[in-house]
Each structure stands twice: as structure tokens, then as C-alpha cells.
Amino acid sequence: MLSKSLLVGVLSAVGVLSGVAVHLSPDTPTLVFHSAAYAQEVTNEEIANYARAILAIEPLRLEASEEISSLTGSVPAINCSQTDRVNDLDESIRGIAVNYCEQSKNLVATNGLSVTRFNEITAAMEFDPELEKRVKEELRRLQ
């Protein structure tokens, strides 16, 4: 069974690639892929690809959060789509953030989705409870 904290983390992790908006915070580190666009119809194959991408990204999110926290004592908000903000990060954590963003983008692509489509699905889940339910069911199935 998918634990509540893992599910929250995983679904949060769904929030930053179209601008890979990686949001890592000290209390609830999250990766967020977001986009203003809404997904139109999401196929079962896209749901499966999306869930696999999320599950692949989650360990990276946790590792990056822990590593940054161990260096700085806290985890700043990081939005991968805002390169100027990433470049403004302290040198000690900038490389960790850049690596995380690049690996996340690659994992999305490896799992058969463009960053744009990944972000569309993420954004659509906020307003489509049925889509969110389908994603949660797929995440549970893959666990």
C-alpha cells in the first residue's frame, strides 16, 4: 500500500518541469512540475508513464532534499524553470539542484513523456479529481 507521506511526496513531486519547478522545502520537501496548461484527455498509457516517472523521480527528490538540508540546515524553494534563481543559489547547493533538475527531466523523457505533457497532466490533476484518482491507482499498482 502506498503510504500517505509517500503519496503526498510523489504527487508533490509532480510539480516542476515545464519549468521544472523543483520545490524543496525543509518541512515537506517536494518536487513540483507545473504548467498553466491543462491536459486534455489523458490516456491510460500516459497515466502509466506519468506514474513511472514520478516513482523514478521520488528517490532523487529525497536525496537532493537531504543533501541540501545537511549542508545548509534548510531547503530553499528551487524552481528548475527559473534558471536565474537556480544560479542565485549558494554555490554549495547549486550543483545539487542543477543535477536534480536535469535528472528529473531525463527521467520524464525516459518514461515516454515530454516535460510539457508531464506538466499538463500535473496541472490537470489539480482540477480533475478523476484524473488524480487514476494516477493514484496507477501509483499503487506499480508499488
N, C-alpha and C positions, 0 to 999 in steps of 0.2 A: 504494500500500500504506500502511496506517495504521501510522505509526511507533510503536514501543513506548512512548516517552515521551508521545506524544500520546494513545495509548490509555489509559495509566495516568492521565494528567491528566484525560481525558474521563471515564473510569469513576470516578475520584475525584470529579470534579465532580458526580457523581451523588449527592451525599450530603447536602444540607441544606435542603429546603424545607418540610417539614411542621413543621417548624420549619426553615425553610430554615437548615440548619446550614451556614453557609459556613465552611469551614475553610481558611484560607490560612496556609501556613507558609513560612518562608524557604527551606528546602531543597527541599521539594516542595509548592508552592502547590496547594491543592486546594479544590474546592467540593464539599461533601458534602451530599447530601439524604438524610435517613434517617428511618426510622419503625420502630416496633416491630412494626407490622402486616406481614404477608406478603401478597403478591399472590396471588390465586387464579389462575385461568387468565389468561394474558396473550395477547391476540390479536395477529395479525400487524400489524394497523393500529396497535395500541398500541405495539408494538415500533418501528414506523416513526416514529411520533410522538415516542416517547421518544428515539430516536437523533437525530432532527432537533433536538429541544430541547437535547440535550447538545452537539451541534455548534454550535448558536447561542450557548450559554452559554460555551463554552470561550474564545473571544476576550475576553469580558468578564472572566472569571476571571483570565486572563493580564494584562490591562490593569490590573485592580484590584490584583493582587499586585505588579506592577512599580511602580505609582504609590505604593502604601503603602510598599514597600521603599525607594523613592527618598527618601521623606520621613522614614522612621524608622530605616532600616538593617535592619529585620527586619519580618516579617509575623506579627502575633499571630493566634492562633486566633480566628475570628469565627464565631459561630453565630447566624444570622439569626432563629431562632426564640426566642432569648433576648434580648429587647429590652433588658432591664436591662444585660446585658453589652455590647450594642452601644452603649447610651447611656453606658457607662463608658469607652468608647474615648476616646483622646486626640482633642481637637477637630479636630486636623489631618487625621485619617483617618476620623472618624465619618461624614462626608458621603459619602466614597468607599464605605464599607461599606454604608450605607443605600441608596445609589444602585444598587450591585451587587445587593443583595438584591431590591430592587423590580424591577429589570430582569430578573433571573433568573426571578422569579415570573411576570412578564408573558410571557417567552419560553416558559415551560412552558405557560401558558394558550393562547398564540398557536399552539402546536403541538398543540393538541387534547387536552391532559391537565389534570386538576386537580392541584394541588400534592399532595393526598392520594394520588392514583393514581400520580403520579410517584414519590413516596416509597415507596409499596408495592412498585413494580417494583424500585426501587433496593435495598430491603431484601431482597426475594426473591432477587435475583441473588447475594447473599452465600451463600445456601444452596442455590441451584439452578444447577448448572453448565450445564445445558442452556439455561436462560434466558439466562445470561451469554453463552453461545456464540451464541445467536440475536441478541442485542444487538450483539455484536462483529461478526458477519457483516453486520448492517444498517449499522453504522458504516462498515465497509469498503466496502460497496456505495455508500453516499452520498458517499464521499470522491472 
